[in-house]
Amino acid sequence: MLLPLLFYCLPLSLAYQRGEYRIGGLFHDRTQEAAFQVITDELNTNPNSSFDLVADTFGVSYSDTFVARLGACRLLENGVIGIFGPSSQHSSPYIQAICDHKEIPHLETHWDDKIERNKCVVNLHPHPGVIARFLVQLVQRFGWERMVVLFEDDDSLLRTAPLLDLNIYHGVNIILRQLELDESQSYRGVLNAIKSSEETNLLLDCSVETLGKVLKQAQQVGLMTDRYRYIVTSLDVGVLDLTDFQYSGVNLTGIWLFDPSHPKATKYEDAMLDALGLPAESLWKMKLSTALLLDGVRLFYETIGEFGDTQSELLSTQSLSCDGTKYWRFGYTIVNTIKAKKFQGITGQIQFDNEGFRRNFVLEVVELTPAGLSVVGQWNSSVGELKVDRSRVRVHQEPAIANPFNRTFTVITTLTAPYAMLKETTAQLTGNDRFEGFCVDVIQELSAMLGFNYTFIIQADGANGDLNRITYEWNGMIREIIDGNADLAIADLTITSERENAVDFTMPFMNLGISVLYRKPEPVPPSLFMFTSPFSTSVWVMLGVAYLLVSFAIFIMGRLSPSEWTNPFPCVEEPEYLINQFSIRNSLWFTIGALMQQGSELAPISVSTRTASGFWWFFVLIMVSSYTANLAAFLTVETLVTPFKNIDELARQDEIKYGAKKKGSTEYFFRDSNLSTYKRVWEFMSKHPEVQVSDNDEGVRRVEQENYAYLMESTTIEYVTQRHCSLAQVGGLLDDKGYGIAMKKFSPYRNDLSTAILKLQESGRLTQLKIKWWKEKRGGSTCGTKKEEAEATALDLKNVGGVFLVLFVGSMVALAGSLIESAVFVYRRCKTSNTTFGEELKKEFRFILHFKRQVKVVK
């Protein structure tokens, strides 16, 4: 039973026995080596095939031809029936010569300008001449009249050489520039030169590895904006991560033979990542050379399979030696069969012409949009007609215009401390690393918030922007913004109505006003009459008046009050006359004695005089205490004095010269002001042009060395006084304005930038940056360690006016009391003398008003 079954199964096992064919690969790239293994493993899973492929690889370097020859000979000895690679302009010709000699099919996947017909080679890469013809049509379609061709090396120059026909036959001005590394091992040197030349059309031919670096550095120098148009000739543009440029507005056009994100390519992604030992989440995209290798192996596999079992003898393998004379007789048969096939692969249709060059392929035109690379046209090599529809690109680009994310802004500034300065370092710096300052940090903060890139440039003449009222032309940074040479301008750039008409400004990132910079007040020299300083002149005058009035009031009250008329002879009970102690002299002595806190032998007797004396003593107590306290302050505190205290006093004097920055916003403020004081300032400056200065540094120097006052912004005064200890701000602010970021008129980025500035203000970040650059960096603490002492000021009437009021009220009350007391005395006397009250009152007042009479006769 088992024996018949064994004889039945044996033929079946022999029928399904598969043969093996060895193919070799020479690769200098691990990706291609992995792809070679992945595709052979996939093909060997075909259940309908009668053979398997065995992948035999040999690692070589890009330029070492000796190792490449050694690898090829090793593969021939192993009996390979085809060799793939290497993708190198240096070693590939040597391998092709060996394969031609041994008649082993050689499949290439790289650009080669030396492809010849009737060779044992199959190159799946489009012919260089065909691609060059396409680029000529693309440049013509875009209507470029001038362009810069950036090439990487000699091979790159050969690829772009056919473009010179555009100059010969169509008059296109072509500038050839090689991508050479500068001293910092970057391409910024040649890129900056292009930017200075104001050329905006660029054709870029380089390897995909170099392409990523060039585009990034072009962004850093400000070449990736909507002013510039690029054509990238690399067919691997799809593998680059272009997210940094998607929202920059740059017009970037590329070409590819296949889409790396197409399902035909991505289905190999997991197997390739596993073969390369990369994590599954790695961002990996298939290059054209890898896709061509996959297509080439599959094409070779199908070609071998078409021979069938009837020609199995033809495909028998043998070991060959590079030094021997044996060759494989049927290599050309396989090559010719491949060239006669029509195959649909990852890279599209693969078909060859009668010379063995790939033809009838389709190149797709792609452009960079906010959504990434989008196909906008195609070109068929057989038809030769370029079809481009850019309307779809414009639809996608509209959001990019209003969004600063991933855009690259050219930011212009002036080297003015502390807003923008060169770093103090011995190391050689390039790009934005050369600068520091408040405005530099503000742009950095805005960049982090909004996601844009930026490149700083310096305004050579240091001018912010002035309107010529004759030609109506702007200069300085405002001119650069209008001309489009810069996207943003940030410095101590004041927002004015004239500038607002020419450019747009964000909301102010710093508020300020005009003030006066002058030397610090000098101490008052010691004076012989320093003791008079505690009271102002008006207080001293009022004190003297109060002394005289109170003395006279006590004199009057003493004459009015009957109690003050006393018996000069105490032993005589009924004296003939009475005397009054408060004569004019005694009254003056009594009040002065109290004022000097010494007292006298006089003692008030009546209620009215005692009331007046009490209020006077209270007044003296307050005044003496105030004088003593303020005198101590004057003797211990150093009093400072300045020639002027505000702009009004400065404008009225002639000894001190004053001026402002020439053609600056401060000068224009006085020119356009309607206030009489400011008009007087402008008249003085216009009549004396020598008082104007070219920059703030010159103004500060003149203030220190001359009798000169400088009119400037308060923020800059604050910065200067922190470092120049002999200078100070005099007076308050003359106006209220702000510094803003300037940009082109109707710029769509204005709202985004203003909102970001508002957030920085609300979070306190702008305040932190101001403290950093005003009080901490670059010697900011030089003048901040010594605490300013309070200045002693003389007491004015507003300080002691209350005590004068109390004295006045008390004196009036006492005077009224003396009048009442005198009237009561007269009333009693008229009762005893049988006279009328009126007659007696008149007699009394006549006596009182007769000041020379100091003796009162007793009736």
C-alpha positions in Angstrom: 0.0 0.0 0.0 2.8 2.5 0.9 5.0 1.6 -2.0 2.4 2.6 -4.8 1.8 5.8 -2.8 5.5 6.6 -2.8 5.8 6.1 -6.5 2.8 8.4 -7.0 4.1 11.3 -4.9 7.7 11.2 -6.3 6.8 12.6 -9.7 4.8 15.4 -8.1 7.7 16.5 -5.9 10.0 16.5 -8.9 7.5 18.5 -10.9 7.3 21.3 -8.2 11.1 21.5 -7.7 12.1 25.1 -8.6 15.3 26.2 -10.2 17.6 29.1 -9.0 19.1 32.0 -10.9 21.6 34.2 -9.2 21.6 37.9 -9.8 24.2 40.3 -8.4 24.1 43.8 -7.0 26.8 46.4 -6.5 25.5 49.0 -4.1 27.1 51.9 -2.2 23.7 52.6 -0.5 22.1 50.4 2.2 18.7 51.5 0.9 19.3 50.0 -2.5 20.8 46.8 -1.0 17.7 46.4 1.2 15.4 47.1 -1.8 17.2 44.5 -3.8 16.7 41.9 -1.1 13.0 42.9 -0.5 12.0 42.6 -4.2 13.7 39.2 -4.7 12.0 37.9 -1.6 8.7 39.1 -2.9 9.2 37.6 -6.3 10.2 34.2 -4.8 6.7 34.0 -3.2 5.1 33.6 -6.6 3.6 30.1 -6.6 3.3 29.9 -10.4 7.0 30.5 -11.0 9.4 27.6 -11.8 12.5 29.4 -10.4 13.7 31.5 -7.6 16.1 34.5 -7.6 19.1 34.5 -5.3 20.3 38.0 -4.4 24.0 38.2 -4.2 25.2 41.7 -3.2 28.6 43.3 -2.8 29.1 46.6 -1.0 31.2 49.2 -2.8 32.0 52.9 -2.3 30.8 55.6 -4.6 34.1 56.5 -6.2 36.4 53.4 -5.6 36.5 51.7 -9.0 39.0 49.1 -7.8 36.6 47.8 -5.2 33.8 47.9 -7.7 35.8 45.8 -10.2 36.7 43.4 -7.4 33.0 43.0 -6.5 31.9 42.5 -10.1 34.5 39.7 -10.6 33.4 38.1 -7.4 29.8 38.1 -8.6 30.8 36.6 -12.0 32.7 33.8 -10.3 29.5 33.1 -8.3 27.6 32.5 -11.6 25.3 35.5 -11.7 23.2 36.1 -14.9 22.8 39.8 -14.3 24.4 42.7 -12.4 22.5 45.7 -11.0 24.4 48.8 -10.2 26.4 50.6 -9.1 24.7 54.0 -9.3 28.0 55.9 -9.7 29.3 58.0 -12.5 32.8 56.9 -11.5 32.7 53.1 -11.3 29.7 52.3 -13.5 31.6 52.6 -16.8 34.2 50.0 -15.6 31.5 47.6 -14.6 29.7 48.1 -17.9 33.0 47.3 -19.8 33.3 44.0 -17.8 29.7 43.1 -18.5 30.1 43.9 -22.2 33.1 41.7 -22.4 31.5 38.8 -20.5 28.0 39.4 -22.1 26.3 39.6 -18.7 23.2 41.9 -18.7 24.0 45.1 -16.8 21.0 47.1 -15.5 21.6 50.7 -14.4 19.2 53.1 -12.6 21.1 56.4 -12.5 21.6 59.4 -14.7 24.2 58.7 -17.4 25.1 60.9 -20.3 27.4 58.3 -21.8 24.7 55.7 -22.7 25.5 54.0 -26.0 23.4 51.7 -28.1 24.3 48.0 -28.8 25.8 47.5 -25.4 25.0 44.9 -22.9 23.4 47.5 -20.6 19.9 48.5 -19.8 19.4 51.9 -18.2 15.9 52.5 -16.8 16.6 56.2 -16.1 15.3 58.7 -18.6 17.8 59.9 -21.1 19.5 63.2 -20.0 18.8 64.8 -23.4 15.1 64.1 -23.1 14.9 65.7 -19.6 16.9 68.7 -20.9 14.4 69.2 -23.7 11.6 69.2 -21.2 13.4 71.8 -19.0 13.7 74.1 -22.0 10.0 73.9 -22.6 9.2 74.5 -18.9 11.3 77.7 -18.8 9.7 78.9 -22.0 6.3 78.1 -20.6 7.0 80.3 -17.5 8.1 83.1 -19.7 11.4 83.7 -17.9 13.6 86.3 -19.6 16.4 86.1 -17.0 17.4 83.3 -14.7 20.2 82.0 -12.6 21.3 78.4 -13.1 22.8 76.9 -9.9 24.8 73.8 -10.5 26.6 71.6 -8.1 29.5 69.9 -10.0 30.7 68.9 -13.4 27.9 66.4 -14.0 25.4 68.9 -12.9 26.9 71.4 -15.4 26.5 68.8 -18.2 22.9 68.3 -17.3 22.1 72.0 -17.5 24.3 72.8 -20.6 21.4 72.3 -23.1 19.6 75.2 -21.4 22.1 77.5 -23.0 20.1 77.1 -26.2 17.6 79.4 -24.5 20.1 82.2 -24.7 21.2 81.5 -28.2 17.8 81.0 -29.8 15.4 82.8 -27.5 17.5 85.6 -25.9 17.1 84.4 -22.3 19.7 85.9 -20.1 21.3 83.0 -18.2 23.8 83.4 -15.3 25.7 80.2 -14.3 26.7 80.0 -10.6 28.3 77.0 -9.0 27.1 75.9 -5.5 30.4 76.4 -3.7 30.9 76.0 0.0 32.2 79.2 1.8 34.5 79.4 4.8 31.6 78.3 7.1 31.0 75.2 5.0 27.7 76.6 3.8 26.2 77.9 0.6 25.1 81.2 2.0 27.9 83.1 0.2 26.6 82.3 -3.3 23.0 82.7 -2.1 23.7 86.1 -0.6 25.4 87.1 -3.9 22.2 86.1 -5.8 20.1 88.1 -3.4 22.3 91.2 -3.9 21.9 90.8 -7.7 18.1 91.0 -7.3 17.6 88.0 -9.6 14.3 86.2 -8.8 14.3 83.3 -11.3 16.4 80.3 -10.2 17.0 76.9 -11.7 18.6 74.5 -9.2 20.4 71.4 -10.3 22.0 69.3 -7.5 21.7 66.1 -5.6 18.7 65.6 -3.3 21.1 65.6 -0.3 22.5 69.0 -1.3 19.1 70.3 -2.3 17.7 70.1 1.2 20.7 72.1 2.6 20.5 74.7 -0.2 16.7 75.4 0.3 17.2 75.7 4.1 20.0 78.2 3.7 18.1 80.0 1.0 15.3 80.5 3.5 17.8 81.8 6.1 19.1 84.5 3.7 15.6 85.5 2.6 15.4 83.8 -0.8 12.3 81.7 0.0 9.6 84.4 -0.3 6.9 85.1 -2.9 9.4 87.2 -4.8 11.4 84.2 -6.0 10.6 81.4 -8.4 12.5 78.1 -8.4 12.7 75.2 -10.8 14.2 72.1 -9.2 15.5 69.6 -11.7 16.0 66.7 -9.2 13.6 63.9 -9.9 13.8 63.1 -6.1 12.1 66.3 -5.0 9.3 64.3 -3.6 11.4 62.7 -0.8 12.3 66.0 0.8 10.4 67.4 3.8 9.3 70.8 2.5 7.0 71.7 5.4 9.3 74.5 6.4 8.6 76.2 3.0 4.9 75.4 2.4 3.6 78.6 3.8 6.5 80.8 2.6 4.7 81.8 -0.6 7.7 80.8 -2.7 7.0 79.6 -6.2 8.8 76.3 -6.2 8.3 74.0 -9.2 9.7 70.5 -9.4 9.4 67.3 -11.5 9.2 63.7 -10.8 8.8 60.4 -12.6 6.7 58.9 -9.8 5.0 60.0 -6.6 6.8 58.6 -3.6 3.5 58.6 -1.7 1.8 56.5 -4.3 0.4 53.1 -3.0 2.7 51.3 -5.5 5.7 52.7 -3.7 4.4 52.8 -0.1 3.5 49.1 -0.1 7.3 48.4 0.2 7.6 50.8 3.1 7.3 48.3 6.1 9.5 45.7 4.5 12.2 48.4 3.6 12.1 49.8 7.2 12.5 46.3 8.6 15.4 45.5 6.3 17.1 48.8 7.2 16.6 48.3 10.9 14.5 51.5 11.2 11.5 52.0 13.5 8.1 51.7 11.9 7.2 55.3 12.6 10.2 56.6 10.6 9.5 59.1 7.9 10.9 57.3 4.9 10.2 58.0 1.2 11.5 56.0 -1.7 14.0 57.6 -4.0 13.8 57.3 -7.8 16.9 55.1 -7.9 15.3 52.7 -5.5 12.1 52.6 -7.5 14.0 52.0 -10.7 15.9 49.2 -9.0 12.6 47.5 -8.0 11.2 47.9 -11.5 14.5 46.6 -13.0 14.5 43.5 -10.9 10.9 42.8 -11.6 11.4 43.4 -15.4 14.4 41.1 -15.4 12.4 38.4 -13.5 9.6 38.5 -16.0 12.0 38.4 -18.9 13.7 35.3 -17.5 10.3 33.7 -16.9 9.2 34.1 -20.5 11.9 31.7 -21.7 10.1 28.7 -20.2 11.4 25.2 -19.7 12.1 24.7 -23.4 15.1 27.1 -23.2 16.3 26.0 -19.7 19.6 25.0 -21.3 20.0 28.5 -22.6 19.7 30.0 -19.1 22.1 27.6 -17.5 24.6 29.5 -15.4 28.3 29.3 -15.3 31.2 30.7 -13.3 33.2 33.3 -15.2 36.6 34.9 -14.5 37.4 38.4 -15.3 40.9 37.3 -16.4 39.6 34.5 -18.6 38.2 34.5 -22.1 34.9 32.7 -21.4 31.7 34.6 -21.6 28.0 34.0 -21.3 26.7 33.5 -24.9 23.1 34.5 -24.2 23.5 37.8 -22.4 22.7 40.0 -25.4 19.6 37.8 -26.0 18.2 38.7 -22.6 19.2 42.4 -23.0 17.4 42.6 -26.4 14.4 40.9 -25.0 14.2 43.4 -22.1 14.5 46.3 -24.5 11.7 44.9 -26.6 9.3 44.6 -23.7 6.6 47.1 -22.5 6.4 47.0 -18.7 4.2 48.9 -16.3 6.2 49.5 -13.1 6.3 51.9 -10.1 7.9 54.6 -12.3 5.2 54.3 -14.9 5.5 52.7 -18.3 8.9 51.3 -19.1 9.6 51.1 -22.8 12.8 51.5 -24.9 13.4 52.9 -28.4 15.4 51.3 -31.2 18.6 52.6 -29.7 17.9 51.1 -26.3 17.0 54.3 -24.5 13.9 54.7 -22.3 11.1 56.5 -24.0 7.4 57.2 -23.8 7.6 58.1 -20.1 5.6 60.8 -18.4 7.2 63.5 -16.2 4.8 65.2 -13.8 5.2 68.9 -13.0 4.6 69.6 -9.3 4.4 72.9 -7.3 4.7 73.6 -3.7 1.4 74.6 -2.0 0.3 74.8 1.6 -0.9 71.2 1.2 2.5 70.1 0.0 3.6 69.2 -3.5 0.7 69.2 -5.9 0.7 67.9 -9.5 -0.1 70.8 -11.8 1.0 69.4 -15.2 2.7 66.7 -17.2 5.0 66.1 -20.1 5.0 63.0 -22.3 8.4 62.3 -23.8 6.9 60.8 -27.0 4.4 63.7 -27.6 6.8 66.4 -26.3 3.9 68.7 -25.3 3.9 70.4 -21.9 0.5 70.7 -20.2 0.4 72.9 -17.1 -2.7 74.1 -15.3 -1.6 76.4 -12.4 -5.1 77.5 -11.5 -5.3 74.8 -8.9 -2.1 76.1 -7.3 -3.4 79.6 -6.9 -6.4 78.3 -5.1 -4.2 76.5 -2.6 -1.8 79.4 -2.3 -4.4 81.9 -1.2 -4.4 80.8 2.5 -0.6 81.0 2.5 -0.6 84.7 1.7 -2.5 85.5 4.9 -0.6 83.1 7.2 2.9 83.8 8.4 3.5 80.2 9.4 6.6 78.8 7.8 7.2 82.0 5.8 10.7 83.5 5.8 10.8 87.2 6.4 13.6 89.5 5.7 13.8 91.8 8.7 15.7 95.0 8.4 17.0 97.0 11.4 19.6 99.6 12.3 22.5 99.0 14.7 21.2 101.2 17.6 21.7 100.2 21.2 19.9 98.5 22.8 17.5 97.6 20.0 20.0 95.8 17.7 23.7 95.4 18.2 26.5 93.2 17.0 27.5 90.5 19.5 30.7 91.1 21.4 32.6 87.9 20.8 35.9 86.6 19.4 34.2 83.8 17.5 33.2 84.2 13.9 29.4 84.4 13.6 27.2 84.3 10.6 23.6 85.0 9.8 21.2 86.0 12.6 23.7 84.8 15.2 25.7 88.0 14.7 23.0 90.2 16.3 21.5 90.7 19.7 19.3 93.3 21.4 15.7 94.1 22.4 14.3 94.1 18.8 16.2 90.9 18.0 14.6 89.2 21.0 11.2 90.5 20.1 11.4 89.1 16.6 12.6 85.8 18.1 9.6 85.7 20.4 7.2 86.5 17.5 8.8 83.8 15.4 8.3 81.2 18.1 4.7 82.2 18.5 3.7 82.4 14.9 6.1 79.8 13.4 7.8 82.0 10.8 11.5 82.1 9.9 13.5 85.3 9.5 16.8 86.7 8.3 18.2 90.0 9.7 19.7 92.6 7.4 21.2 95.9 8.4 20.3 99.4 7.0 23.7 100.6 5.9 23.1 104.4 6.5 21.2 103.8 9.8 18.2 105.9 8.6 14.8 104.9 9.8 13.0 106.6 7.0 12.5 110.3 6.0 10.1 111.7 3.3 11.7 114.2 0.9 9.0 116.8 0.6 10.4 117.9 -2.8 10.6 114.6 -4.6 8.2 112.8 -2.2 10.6 109.9 -2.0 11.4 107.9 1.1 14.8 106.8 2.3 16.1 104.4 5.0 14.2 101.4 6.1 10.9 102.7 5.0 12.2 102.8 1.4 13.4 99.2 1.7 10.0 98.1 2.8 8.3 100.0 -0.1 10.7 98.5 -2.6 10.2 95.0 -1.3 13.8 94.5 -0.3 12.6 93.7 3.2 9.4 92.3 4.6 9.6 93.8 8.2 11.4 96.7 9.7 12.0 96.8 13.5 14.1 99.3 15.4 13.5 102.5 17.4 11.1 103.3 14.5 8.4 105.7 15.7 4.9 105.4 14.3 4.0 108.7 12.6 1.2 109.7 10.3 3.6 110.2 7.3 5.1 106.8 7.8 1.6 105.3 8.3 0.6 106.5 4.9 3.6 104.8 3.3 3.7 101.5 5.2 1.7 99.5 7.7 2.6 99.3 11.4 1.7 96.8 14.0 0.4 98.0 17.4 3.3 99.5 19.4 5.6 97.1 21.2 6.9 100.0 23.3 5.3 103.3 24.4 7.3 106.4 25.0 7.5 110.1 24.6 10.0 112.9 23.9 11.9 114.3 26.8 15.1 116.3 27.5 18.5 114.7 28.3 20.9 117.0 30.2 23.6 116.8 32.8 22.5 115.8 36.3 21.6 118.7 38.7 24.6 120.1 40.6 24.6 120.4 44.4 23.8 123.9 45.8 27.0 125.5 47.2 26.9 126.4 50.9 25.4 129.8 51.6 25.7 132.2 54.6 21.9 132.4 54.6 21.3 128.6 54.5 19.2 129.0 57.6 16.5 130.7 55.5 16.1 127.6 53.3 13.5 125.7 55.4 10.8 128.3 54.5 10.0 129.7 51.2 10.0 133.5 50.6 6.2 133.7 50.8 6.2 131.9 54.2 8.8 134.3 55.6 6.8 137.2 54.4 3.6 135.9 55.8 5.4 135.1 59.1 6.5 138.7 59.4 3.1 140.0 58.5 1.5 137.7 61.1 4.0 139.0 63.8 3.1 142.6 63.1 -0.6 142.0 62.9 -0.7 139.9 66.1 1.4 142.5 68.0 -0.9 145.3 66.9 -3.9 143.2 67.7 -2.7 142.6 71.3 -2.0 146.3 71.6 -5.5 147.1 70.5 -7.1 144.4 72.7 -5.0 145.6 75.7 -6.4 149.1 75.3 -10.0 147.8 74.8 -9.9 145.4 77.7 -10.6 147.1 81.1 -8.8 144.4 82.9 -5.5 145.4 81.3 -5.7 148.9 82.8 -4.1 148.4 86.2 -3.2 150.5 89.3 0.5 151.6 89.1 0.6 152.0 92.8 -0.7 148.9 94.6 -0.6 150.6 98.0 -3.0 153.3 97.0 -6.6 152.0 97.0 -8.1 154.8 94.9 -5.4 155.9 92.3 -5.9 159.0 90.2 -5.0 157.2 86.9 -4.4 153.7 85.5 -1.7 152.3 83.2 -1.7 149.6 80.4 1.3 147.2 80.1 0.6 146.5 76.4 2.1 149.5 74.7 3.3 149.2 71.1 6.8 148.4 72.2 5.7 145.9 74.8 3.3 144.2 72.4 6.1 143.8 69.8 8.4 142.5 72.5 5.8 140.1 73.9 5.1 138.5 70.5 8.7 138.3 69.5 9.6 136.8 72.8 7.1 134.0 72.3 8.3 133.6 68.7 11.9 133.1 69.9 10.6 130.8 72.6 12.1 133.0 75.3 9.0 134.6 76.9 8.9 138.0 78.8 7.8 139.5 82.1 4.5 140.7 80.5 1.5 138.6 81.5 -1.9 139.0 79.9 -4.8 139.6 82.3 -8.0 139.8 80.3 -9.6 136.9 78.6 -9.2 138.4 75.1 -5.5 139.0 75.4 -5.0 135.6 76.9 -7.0 134.0 74.1 -4.9 135.9 71.5 -1.7 134.9 73.3 -2.7 131.3 73.3 -3.4 131.1 69.6 -0.1 132.9 69.0 1.8 130.5 71.1 0.2 127.6 69.2 1.1 129.2 65.9 4.7 129.6 67.1 4.8 126.0 68.3 3.9 124.7 64.8 6.1 127.1 62.9 9.2 126.5 65.1 8.8 122.8 65.0 8.4 122.8 61.2 11.4 125.1 60.8 13.5 122.9 63.0 12.6 119.7 61.2 13.1 121.1 57.7 16.3 122.8 58.7 17.7 119.4 59.7 16.7 118.1 56.2 18.5 120.9 54.5 21.6 120.4 56.5 21.8 116.6 55.9 20.3 116.2 52.4 22.3 117.5 49.4 20.1 119.9 47.5 20.5 119.7 43.7 19.8 122.5 41.3 19.3 122.5 37.5 19.3 125.5 35.1 15.8 124.5 33.9 13.1 122.2 35.0 11.0 121.7 31.9 10.8 122.5 28.2 9.2 125.9 28.8 12.2 127.1 30.8 14.6 125.6 28.3 12.9 127.4 25.4 12.9 130.8 27.3 16.7 130.8 28.1 19.6 131.5 25.7 22.6 130.1 27.5 22.0 126.4 26.9 21.9 125.1 23.3 19.5 122.3 22.5 18.7 120.2 19.5 17.5 116.8 18.2 18.4 114.1 15.7 18.5 115.4 12.2 15.6 114.3 10.1 14.2 112.2 12.9 10.6 111.9 14.3 11.6 114.1 17.2 12.5 117.0 14.9 9.4 116.5 12.9 7.3 116.6 16.1 8.4 120.1 16.9 8.2 121.1 13.2 4.5 120.1 13.0 3.4 121.2 16.5 1.0 124.1 17.0 2.0 124.8 20.7 3.8 128.1 21.1 6.6 126.6 23.2 7.2 123.9 20.7 7.1 126.3 17.9 9.8 128.4 19.7 11.9 125.2 20.0 11.6 124.5 16.3 12.4 128.1 15.3 15.6 127.9 17.4 16.6 124.6 15.8 15.9 125.7 12.3 17.8 128.9 12.8 20.8 127.1 14.3 21.3 123.9 12.2 24.5 123.2 14.1 22.6 122.1 17.1 21.2 119.1 15.2 23.1 115.8 15.4 23.4 112.8 13.1 22.6 110.1 15.7 22.0 109.6 19.3 25.6 108.8 20.2 26.7 112.2 19.0 23.9 113.9 21.0 24.9 112.1 24.2 28.5 113.1 23.6 27.6 116.7 23.2 25.5 116.7 26.4 28.5 115.3 28.3 31.1 117.7 26.9 29.1 120.9 26.1 26.5 123.1 27.6 23.9 121.3 25.5 20.5 119.6 26.0 19.4 116.8 23.7 15.7 116.2 22.8 15.1 112.4 22.4 12.8 109.5 23.1 12.4 108.7 26.8 13.2 105.0 26.4 16.6 105.9 24.9 17.1 108.5 27.7 16.4 105.7 30.2 19.0 103.5 28.5 21.6 106.2 28.4 21.2 107.4 32.0 21.7 103.8 33.1 25.2 103.9 31.6 26.2 107.6 31.7 26.0 108.5 35.4 26.5 112.2 34.8 23.3 112.5 32.7 19.7 112.6 33.7 16.2 113.2 32.2 14.8 116.7 32.9 11.1 117.2 32.9 8.3 114.9 31.9 7.1 113.6 28.5 6.2 116.1 25.8 4.1 113.6 23.8 2.8 110.1 23.7 3.8 107.7 20.9 5.2 104.2 20.3 7.6 102.0 18.3 6.0 99.6 15.9 7.1 97.0 13.3 6.7 98.3 9.8 5.7 96.2 6.8 4.4 96.7 3.3 1.1 98.6 2.8 -1.9 96.3 3.2 0.2 93.5 4.5 -1.9 90.5 5.5 0.4 89.7 8.4 -0.3 92.9 10.3 -3.2 91.5 12.5 -1.2 88.3 13.4 1.8 90.2 14.4 -0.2 92.8 16.4 -2.1 90.0 18.2 1.2 88.3 19.1 2.7 91.6 20.4 -0.4 92.1 22.5 0.1 88.6 24.0 3.7 89.4 24.8 2.6 92.6 26.6 -0.1 90.8 28.6 2.3 88.0 29.7 4.9 90.6 30.8 7.5 89.2 28.4 8.1 92.6 26.8 8.7 94.1 30.3 11.2 91.3 31.0 13.1 92.0 27.8 13.2 95.7 28.6 14.6 95.0 32.0 17.1 92.6 30.4 18.5 95.1 27.9 18.1 98.4 29.8 19.2 97.4 33.3 21.1 94.1 33.0 23.0 93.7 29.7 25.9 95.9 28.4 26.7 97.7 31.7 23.1 98.4 32.6 23.8 98.4 36.4 26.5 100.9 36.2 24.5 103.8 37.6 21.8 101.8 39.4 23.7 100.8 42.6 23.6 104.2 44.3 20.3 105.1 45.7 19.1 108.6 44.9 18.5 110.7 47.9 15.4 112.8 48.3 15.8 116.5 47.8 14.9 118.8 50.6 12.4 121.5 49.6 11.4 124.7 51.3 8.0 124.7 53.0 5.5 126.7 51.1 2.2 128.3 52.2 0.4 125.1 51.1 2.4 123.2 53.8 1.8 125.6 56.7 -1.2 127.6 55.6 -3.5 125.9 58.1 -1.6 127.3 61.1 -1.9 130.8 59.7 -5.6 130.2 59.4 -5.9 129.1 63.0 -3.9 132.2 64.1 -6.3 134.4 62.2 -9.4 132.9 63.6 -8.0 133.0 67.1 -7.0 136.7 66.8 -10.5 137.5 65.5 -12.1 135.7 68.4 -9.9 137.5 70.9 -10.5 140.9 69.3 -14.3 140.3 69.5 -13.9 139.3 73.1 -12.1 142.5 73.9 -14.8 144.6 72.2 -17.4 142.9 74.3 -15.4 143.3 77.5 -15.0 147.0 76.7 -18.7 147.5 76.0 -19.7 145.8 79.3 -17.3 148.1 81.2 -18.7 151.2 79.5 -22.3 150.1 80.3 -21.5 149.7 84.0 -19.9 153.1 84.1 -22.8 154.9 82.5 -25.1 153.5 85.2 -23.1 155.2 87.9 -22.4 158.5 86.1 -26.0 159.0 84.9 -24.8 159.3 81.2 -26.0 157.6 78.1 -24.3 154.4 76.8 -23.5 156.0 73.5 -21.8 159.0 75.0 -19.6 156.9 77.2 -18.8 154.5 74.4 -17.6 157.3 72.1 -15.5 158.8 74.9 -13.9 155.3 75.5 -13.1 154.8 71.8 -11.6 158.3 71.5 -9.3 157.4 74.3 -8.4 154.1 72.9 -7.7 155.4 69.5 -5.5 158.1 71.0 -2.5 155.8 71.0 0.0 158.2 72.6 -2.0 158.4 75.8 -0.7 155.6 78.0 -2.4 156.9 81.3 -6.1 156.5 81.9 -7.6 159.0 84.4 -9.9 157.4 87.0 -13.2 159.1 87.3 
